[in-house]
């Protein structure tokens, strides 16, 4: 995949993670303290997270991977 496609996907991922966090009324610091995952870098679209980190976030937000990808990833 080219950089343009990678960057687009990272921006979509960033938006989705931020939406999930904000919908639960959590700050980035709250979420970091609960998970050990640095949300700031993810939400800026600067960090390509691993599958295991994504799974950890889904468990934290109590959603499935399928639910995570059900929005914005057309």
Secondary structure, DSSP 4 states (H G I P E B T S, - for coil): --HHHHHHHHHHHHHHHHHHHHHTT--HHHHHHHH---HHHHHTT-----HHHHHHHHHHHT--HHHHTTSS--
